[in-house]
Amino acid sequence: MYEYSAVVTDTKHWDAKELLLFVSGRSGQENSLSELKDDFAFGYVPTNTYQANSAYFQISQMAYNLSLSLQHEMGLMKKHSTNPKRTRFYQGWKWKTFRFLILNRAGRIGWNQGTKVLYLTFNKATKQLYDRIGNALNNATLKKAA
């Protein structure tokens, strides 16, 4: 079985192998754009004014970056092995998965000895995930913003 690729470029500054690795590595960027469009409404133009759309897209991009940062702090990112094709050093969860497993949980707020407590249905896998996140957040050092 053979696999063929063709790349057309207007520059001669690339070595053929470097160019092929760069083009092959673009999938990480395409995945980021896809997730921005699907989960952070980046593919939607809300108004007819440049300033409002610019602000909207910047807020959307910041939300995406914040979601990745949150996953780093929660210890949910997995480090990739180094490879010239890779454009990302870490692999995170898709935002749909994150929302489903972390944010969209049914529960109720109750009182336990005078303290508010969030009660969730017991699930061993969920408890292990929340314990892992809790440990990562407890061990995280807070960074002071400039």
Residue frames as a rotation matrix with the C-alpha (Angstrom) as fourth column:
MET 1
0.589 0.808 0.000 0.00
0.808 -0.589 0.000 0.00
0.000 0.000 -1.000 0.00
TYR 2
-0.570 -0.776 0.271 1.32
0.787 -0.610 -0.091 3.47
0.236 0.162 0.958 -0.90
GLU 3
0.476 0.650 -0.592 0.39
0.738 -0.662 -0.133 6.93
-0.478 -0.373 -0.795 0.28
TYR 4
-0.329 -0.547 0.770 0.95
0.880 -0.473 0.040 9.91
0.343 0.690 0.637 -1.98
SER 5
0.348 0.391 -0.852 0.92
0.628 -0.772 -0.098 13.63
-0.696 -0.501 -0.514 -1.16
ALA 6
-0.114 -0.364 0.924 1.17
0.883 -0.463 -0.073 16.69
0.454 0.808 0.374 -3.34
VAL 7
0.303 0.124 -0.945 1.99
0.664 -0.739 0.115 20.19
-0.684 -0.662 -0.306 -2.10
VAL 8
0.221 -0.205 0.953 2.07
0.800 -0.521 -0.298 23.36
0.557 0.829 0.049 -4.18
THR 9
0.445 -0.143 -0.884 3.97
0.656 -0.620 0.431 26.34
-0.609 -0.772 -0.183 -2.80
ASP 10
0.894 -0.111 0.435 5.31
0.261 -0.660 -0.705 29.63
0.365 0.743 -0.561 -4.11
THR 11
0.632 -0.711 0.308 8.50
-0.768 -0.520 0.373 29.59
-0.105 -0.473 -0.875 -2.03
LYS 12
0.555 -0.527 -0.643 11.73
-0.063 0.745 -0.665 27.70
0.829 0.409 0.380 -2.43
HIS 13
-0.103 -0.608 0.787 12.88
-0.846 -0.362 -0.391 28.25
0.523 -0.706 -0.477 1.17
TRP 14
0.516 0.400 0.757 11.56
-0.768 0.609 0.201 24.88
-0.380 -0.685 0.621 2.28
ASP 15
-0.820 -0.573 -0.018 13.38
-0.556 0.788 0.265 21.59
-0.137 0.227 -0.964 2.20
ALA 16
-0.353 0.734 -0.580 10.94
-0.470 0.396 0.789 19.01
0.809 0.551 0.205 0.75
LYS 17
-0.402 0.172 -0.899 10.83
0.631 0.764 -0.136 16.99
0.664 -0.622 -0.416 4.00
GLU 18
-0.898 0.047 -0.437 10.31
0.325 -0.599 -0.732 20.12
-0.296 -0.799 0.523 6.16
LEU 19
-0.717 0.661 -0.221 7.50
-0.682 -0.600 0.419 21.30
0.145 0.451 0.881 3.88
LEU 20
-0.249 0.626 -0.739 5.72
-0.083 0.746 0.660 17.95
0.965 0.226 -0.134 4.03
LEU 21
-0.565 0.003 -0.825 6.01
0.774 0.348 -0.529 17.86
0.285 -0.938 -0.199 7.84
PHE 22
-0.948 0.215 -0.234 4.66
-0.102 -0.904 -0.416 21.40
-0.301 -0.370 0.879 8.10
VAL 23
-0.483 0.805 -0.343 1.68
-0.724 -0.147 0.674 20.66
0.492 0.574 0.654 5.87
SER 24
-0.239 0.367 -0.899 1.00
0.284 0.912 0.297 17.40
0.928 -0.185 -0.322 7.70
GLY 25
-0.731 -0.142 -0.668 1.14
0.678 -0.036 -0.734 19.20
0.081 -0.989 0.122 11.04
ARG 26
-0.853 0.423 0.304 -1.55
-0.348 -0.897 0.272 21.69
0.388 0.127 0.913 10.10
SER 27
-0.190 0.850 -0.492 -4.25
0.324 0.527 0.786 19.33
0.927 -0.010 -0.375 11.34
GLY 28
-0.411 -0.001 -0.912 -3.72
0.911 -0.039 -0.411 20.60
-0.035 -0.999 0.017 14.90
GLN 29
-0.941 0.069 -0.332 -4.47
-0.066 -0.998 -0.020 24.13
-0.333 0.003 0.943 13.73
GLU 30
-0.625 0.750 -0.216 -7.48
-0.316 0.010 0.949 22.94
0.713 0.661 0.231 11.76
ASN 31
-0.239 0.521 -0.819 -8.79
0.755 0.630 0.180 21.13
0.610 -0.576 -0.544 14.85
SER 32
-0.703 -0.054 -0.709 -8.47
0.574 -0.633 -0.520 24.33
-0.420 -0.772 0.476 16.88
LEU 33
-0.897 0.381 -0.226 -10.41
-0.443 -0.777 0.447 26.30
-0.006 0.501 0.865 14.26
SER 34
-0.447 0.753 -0.483 -13.05
0.066 0.566 0.822 23.58
0.892 0.335 -0.303 14.07
GLU 35
-0.305 0.304 -0.903 -13.53
0.932 0.290 -0.217 23.62
0.196 -0.907 -0.372 17.83
LEU 36
-0.876 -0.020 -0.482 -13.67
0.158 -0.956 -0.248 27.42
-0.456 -0.294 0.840 17.86
LYS 37
-0.775 0.599 -0.201 -16.37
-0.478 -0.346 0.807 27.39
0.414 0.722 0.554 15.18
ASP 38
-0.267 0.709 -0.652 -18.45
0.206 0.703 0.681 24.58
0.941 0.048 -0.334 16.65
ASP 39
0.055 0.251 -0.967 -18.19
0.925 0.351 0.144 25.15
0.376 -0.902 -0.213 20.40
PHE 40
-0.374 -0.265 -0.889 -17.32
0.682 -0.728 -0.070 28.84
-0.629 -0.632 0.453 20.77
ALA 41
0.587 0.806 0.078 -19.51
0.613 -0.380 -0.693 30.32
-0.528 0.454 -0.717 18.00
PHE 42
-0.273 -0.798 -0.537 -16.51
0.061 -0.572 0.818 31.59
-0.960 0.191 0.205 16.02
GLY 43
-0.811 -0.014 0.585 -18.23
0.567 0.231 0.791 30.81
-0.146 0.973 -0.179 12.73
TYR 44
0.260 0.965 0.045 -21.07
0.966 -0.260 0.004 33.23
0.015 0.042 -0.999 13.47
VAL 45
-0.818 -0.439 0.373 -20.92
0.453 -0.890 -0.054 36.94
0.355 0.125 0.926 12.55
PRO 46
-0.357 0.749 -0.558 -23.31
0.878 0.066 -0.473 38.67
-0.318 -0.659 -0.682 14.97
THR 47
0.373 0.497 -0.783 -23.49
0.286 -0.865 -0.412 42.25
-0.882 -0.071 -0.465 13.63
ASN 48
0.714 -0.092 0.694 -22.77
0.680 -0.146 -0.719 44.44
0.167 0.985 -0.041 10.63
THR 49
0.867 -0.432 0.249 -20.18
-0.453 -0.891 0.032 46.57
0.208 -0.140 -0.968 12.42
TYR 50
0.254 -0.880 -0.402 -16.45
-0.045 0.404 -0.913 45.88
0.966 0.250 0.063 12.42
GLN 51
-0.468 -0.503 0.726 -15.86
-0.685 -0.313 -0.658 46.94
0.559 -0.805 -0.198 16.03
ALA 52
0.281 0.660 0.697 -18.64
-0.933 0.359 0.036 44.79
-0.226 -0.660 0.716 17.47
ASN 53
0.924 0.032 -0.380 -17.58
-0.188 0.905 -0.381 41.74
0.332 0.423 0.843 15.44
SER 54
-0.003 -1.000 -0.029 -13.94
-0.233 0.029 -0.972 42.29
0.972 0.004 -0.233 16.40
ALA 55
-0.371 -0.068 0.926 -14.83
-0.916 -0.136 -0.377 42.38
0.151 -0.988 -0.012 20.09
TYR 56
0.660 0.716 0.226 -17.06
-0.733 0.680 -0.012 39.30
-0.162 -0.158 0.974 19.69
PHE 57
0.749 -0.417 -0.515 -14.29
-0.033 0.753 -0.657 37.26
0.662 0.509 0.550 18.03
GLN 58
-0.315 -0.891 0.329 -11.70
-0.439 -0.170 -0.882 38.36
0.842 -0.422 -0.338 20.58
ILE 59
-0.087 0.374 0.923 -13.98
-0.986 0.102 -0.134 37.30
-0.144 -0.922 0.360 23.44
SER 60
0.891 0.420 -0.170 -14.65
-0.450 0.867 -0.215 33.98
0.057 0.268 0.962 21.69
GLN 61
0.330 -0.865 -0.379 -10.89
-0.054 0.383 -0.922 33.38
0.943 0.324 0.080 21.28
MET 62
-0.455 -0.486 0.746 -10.24
-0.739 -0.262 -0.621 34.29
0.497 -0.834 -0.240 24.94
ALA 63
0.414 0.684 0.601 -12.94
-0.880 0.470 0.072 31.83
-0.233 -0.558 0.796 26.04
TYR 64
0.875 -0.152 -0.460 -11.27
-0.115 0.857 -0.502 29.09
0.470 0.492 0.732 23.99
ASN 65
-0.114 -0.993 0.041 -7.83
-0.179 -0.020 -0.984 29.91
0.977 -0.120 -0.176 25.43
LEU 66
-0.254 0.108 0.961 -9.31
-0.955 -0.187 -0.231 30.00
0.155 -0.976 0.151 28.93
SER 67
0.803 0.588 0.098 -10.84
-0.595 0.799 0.085 26.56
-0.028 -0.127 0.992 28.40
LEU 68
0.542 -0.692 -0.477 -7.41
0.128 0.629 -0.766 25.17
0.830 0.354 0.430 27.44
SER 69
-0.414 -0.699 0.583 -5.76
-0.466 -0.388 -0.795 26.89
0.782 -0.601 -0.165 30.40
LEU 70
0.209 0.605 0.768 -8.43
-0.978 0.129 0.165 25.50
0.001 -0.785 0.619 32.71
GLN 71
0.936 0.120 -0.332 -7.72
-0.172 0.976 -0.132 21.99
0.308 0.180 0.934 31.45
HIS 72
0.013 -0.994 -0.106 -3.99
0.008 0.106 -0.994 22.50
1.000 0.012 0.010 32.08
GLU 73
-0.444 -0.179 0.878 -4.64
-0.773 -0.419 -0.477 23.64
0.453 -0.890 0.048 35.65
MET 74
0.476 0.728 0.493 -7.03
-0.868 0.478 0.132 20.73
-0.140 -0.491 0.860 36.27
GLY 75
-0.409 -0.754 0.514 -4.40
-0.611 0.645 0.459 18.23
-0.678 -0.127 -0.724 35.15
LEU 76
0.487 0.728 0.482 -6.49
-0.074 0.585 -0.808 17.01
-0.870 0.358 0.339 32.21
MET 77
0.666 -0.306 -0.680 -3.94
-0.746 -0.259 -0.614 17.66
0.011 0.916 -0.401 29.45
LYS 78
0.727 -0.459 0.510 -1.77
0.312 0.883 0.350 14.84
-0.611 -0.096 0.786 28.17
LYS 79
0.158 -0.762 -0.628 1.72
-0.632 -0.566 0.528 15.65
-0.758 0.314 -0.572 26.85
HIS 80
0.974 0.126 -0.187 2.40
-0.225 0.486 -0.845 14.49
-0.016 0.865 0.501 23.32
SER 81
0.290 -0.920 0.265 5.62
0.652 0.392 0.649 12.81
-0.701 -0.016 0.713 22.34
THR 82
0.047 -0.325 -0.944 7.79
-0.420 -0.864 0.277 15.15
-0.906 0.384 -0.178 20.31
ASN 83
-0.019 0.038 0.999 7.32
0.821 0.570 -0.006 14.80
-0.570 0.820 -0.042 16.60
PRO 84
-0.887 -0.406 -0.219 8.09
0.228 -0.799 0.556 17.34
-0.400 0.444 0.802 13.84
LYS 85
-0.604 0.730 0.320 4.52
0.464 -0.004 0.886 16.96
0.648 0.683 -0.336 12.55
ARG 86
0.074 0.709 -0.702 2.93
0.993 0.017 0.121 18.02
0.097 -0.705 -0.702 15.81
THR 87
-0.262 -0.075 0.962 1.86
0.182 -0.983 -0.027 21.63
0.948 0.168 0.272 16.19
ARG 88
0.580 0.488 0.652 0.57
-0.586 -0.306 0.750 21.04
0.565 -0.818 0.109 19.74
PHE 89
-0.589 -0.808 0.009 2.62
-0.535 0.382 -0.754 19.86
0.606 -0.449 -0.657 22.69
TYR 90
-0.854 0.354 0.381 -0.44
-0.227 0.404 -0.886 18.83
-0.468 -0.843 -0.265 24.73
GLN 91
-0.676 0.720 -0.157 -3.64
0.124 0.320 0.939 17.02
0.727 0.615 -0.306 23.93
GLY 92
-0.843 0.458 0.281 -6.71
-0.459 -0.342 -0.820 18.25
-0.280 -0.820 0.499 25.73
TRP 93
-0.465 0.791 0.399 -10.30
0.615 0.612 -0.497 17.24
-0.637 0.015 -0.771 25.76
LYS 94
-0.604 0.462 0.649 -12.77
0.464 -0.458 0.758 18.46
0.648 0.759 0.062 23.20
TRP 95
-0.876 0.266 0.401 -14.94
-0.452 -0.743 -0.494 21.16
0.166 -0.614 0.771 24.78
LYS 96
0.111 0.957 -0.267 -18.08
-0.705 0.265 0.657 19.03
0.700 0.116 0.705 24.23
THR 97
0.105 -0.166 -0.981 -16.49
0.417 0.902 -0.108 16.25
0.903 -0.398 0.164 26.27
PHE 98
-0.875 -0.481 -0.062 -15.38
0.284 -0.405 -0.869 18.69
0.393 -0.778 0.491 28.98
ARG 99
-0.536 0.752 0.383 -18.88
-0.774 -0.619 0.132 20.17
0.336 -0.226 0.914 29.23
PHE 100
0.316 0.714 -0.625 -20.46
-0.406 0.697 0.591 16.73
0.857 0.067 0.511 29.36
LEU 101
0.113 -0.348 -0.931 -18.13
0.581 0.783 -0.222 15.27
0.806 -0.516 0.291 32.01
ILE 102
-0.748 -0.534 -0.393 -17.44
0.629 -0.383 -0.676 18.33
0.210 -0.754 0.623 34.18
LEU 103
-0.961 0.265 0.079 -20.00
-0.275 -0.946 -0.169 21.10
0.030 -0.184 0.982 33.79
ASN 104
-0.225 0.952 -0.206 -23.30
-0.785 -0.052 0.618 19.45
0.578 0.300 0.759 32.84
ARG 105
-0.823 -0.083 -0.562 -23.73
0.226 0.860 -0.458 17.33
0.522 -0.504 -0.689 35.96
ALA 106
0.251 0.948 0.196 -27.06
-0.090 -0.178 0.980 16.92
0.964 -0.264 0.041 37.67
GLY 107
-0.634 -0.433 -0.640 -26.89
0.601 0.244 -0.761 17.62
0.486 -0.868 0.105 41.36
ARG 108
0.562 0.781 0.273 -28.53
0.371 -0.532 0.761 19.48
0.739 -0.327 -0.589 44.20
ILE 109
-0.488 -0.680 0.548 -27.28
-0.186 -0.532 -0.826 21.89
0.853 -0.505 0.133 46.80
GLY 110
0.584 0.641 -0.499 -27.86
0.356 0.351 0.866 20.85
0.730 -0.683 -0.023 50.38
TRP 111
0.365 -0.423 0.830 -26.62
-0.794 -0.606 0.040 21.56
0.486 -0.674 -0.557 53.86
ASN 112
0.476 -0.308 -0.824 -24.20
0.452 0.889 -0.071 19.41
0.754 -0.339 0.562 55.83
GLN 113
0.174 -0.341 -0.924 -23.47
0.977 -0.060 0.206 20.62
-0.126 -0.938 0.323 59.38
GLY 114
0.528 0.180 -0.830 -24.11
0.311 -0.951 -0.009 24.25
-0.790 -0.253 -0.558 58.47
THR 115
-0.492 -0.733 -0.469 -22.08
-0.301 -0.363 0.882 24.18
-0.817 0.575 -0.042 55.24
LYS 116
0.562 0.654 -0.507 -23.47
-0.694 0.039 -0.719 24.21
-0.451 0.755 0.476 51.72
VAL 117
-0.480 -0.643 0.597 -22.61
-0.193 0.741 0.643 21.01
-0.856 0.193 -0.480 49.86
LEU 118
-0.047 0.409 -0.912 -23.17
-0.999 -0.015 0.044 19.98
0.005 0.913 0.409 46.25
TYR 119
-0.111 0.102 0.989 -24.63
-0.308 0.942 -0.132 16.47
-0.945 -0.319 -0.073 46.15
LEU 120
-0.217 -0.005 -0.976 -24.10
-0.970 0.117 0.214 14.42
0.113 0.993 -0.030 43.00
THR 121
0.891 0.453 0.028 -25.22
-0.454 0.890 0.045 10.89
-0.005 -0.053 0.999 42.20
PHE 122
0.200 -0.877 0.436 -22.44
-0.520 0.282 0.806 8.44
-0.830 -0.388 -0.400 43.03
ASN 123
0.985 -0.108 -0.132 -20.41
-0.064 0.479 -0.875 7.17
0.158 0.871 0.466 40.13
LYS 124
0.618 -0.786 -0.032 -16.97
0.480 0.344 0.807 5.67
-0.623 -0.514 0.589 40.76
ALA 125
-0.026 -0.644 0.765 -15.42
0.993 -0.103 -0.053 6.99
0.113 0.758 0.642 37.50
THR 126
0.470 0.270 0.840 -16.79
0.282 -0.948 0.147 10.49
0.836 0.168 -0.522 38.14
LYS 127
0.990 -0.135 -0.039 -15.49
0.006 -0.237 0.971 10.47
-0.140 -0.962 -0.234 41.72
GLN 128
0.283 -0.944 0.172 -12.03
0.795 0.331 0.509 9.47
-0.537 -0.008 0.844 40.51
LEU 129
-0.003 -0.230 0.973 -12.09
0.830 -0.544 -0.126 12.24
0.558 0.807 0.193 37.89
TYR 130
0.732 0.340 0.590 -13.21
0.010 -0.872 0.490 14.88
0.681 -0.352 -0.642 40.40
ASP 131
0.854 -0.496 -0.155 -10.60
0.256 0.142 0.956 13.67
-0.452 -0.857 0.248 42.94
ARG 132
0.050 -0.858 0.511 -7.91
0.984 0.128 0.120 13.92
-0.169 0.497 0.851 40.26
ILE 133
0.162 0.096 0.982 -9.02
0.499 -0.867 0.002 17.45
0.852 0.489 -0.188 39.39
GLY 134
0.957 0.244 0.159 -9.19
-0.020 -0.491 0.871 18.42
0.291 -0.836 -0.465 43.07
ASN 135
0.569 -0.814 -0.115 -5.67
0.599 0.315 0.736 17.15
-0.564 -0.488 0.667 43.70
ALA 136
-0.120 -0.611 0.782 -4.31
0.962 -0.267 -0.061 18.99
0.246 0.745 0.620 40.66
LEU 137
0.399 0.337 0.853 -5.96
0.226 -0.937 0.265 22.23
0.889 0.087 -0.450 41.72
ASN 138
0.991 -0.069 -0.117 -4.75
0.106 -0.141 0.984 21.87
-0.085 -0.988 -0.132 45.31
ASN 139
0.288 -0.955 0.066 -1.18
0.731 0.264 0.629 21.37
-0.619 -0.133 0.774 44.06
ALA 140
0.298 -0.134 0.945 -1.37
0.819 -0.473 -0.325 24.19
0.491 0.871 -0.031 41.49
THR 141
-0.472 -0.463 -0.750 0.46
0.730 -0.683 -0.038 27.39
-0.494 -0.565 0.660 42.24
LEU 142
0.655 0.755 0.002 -1.52
0.654 -0.566 -0.501 30.52
-0.377 0.330 -0.865 41.59
LYS 143
-0.429 -0.776 0.463 0.09
0.902 -0.392 0.179 32.87
0.043 0.495 0.868 39.14
LYS 144
-0.002 0.373 -0.928 -0.29
0.451 -0.828 -0.334 36.57
-0.893 -0.419 -0.166 39.71
ALA 145
0.536 0.248 0.807 -1.51
0.843 -0.213 -0.495 38.54
0.049 0.945 -0.323 36.72
ALA 146
-0.540 -0.827 0.156 0.68
0.831 -0.554 -0.060 41.44
0.136 0.097 0.986 35.60
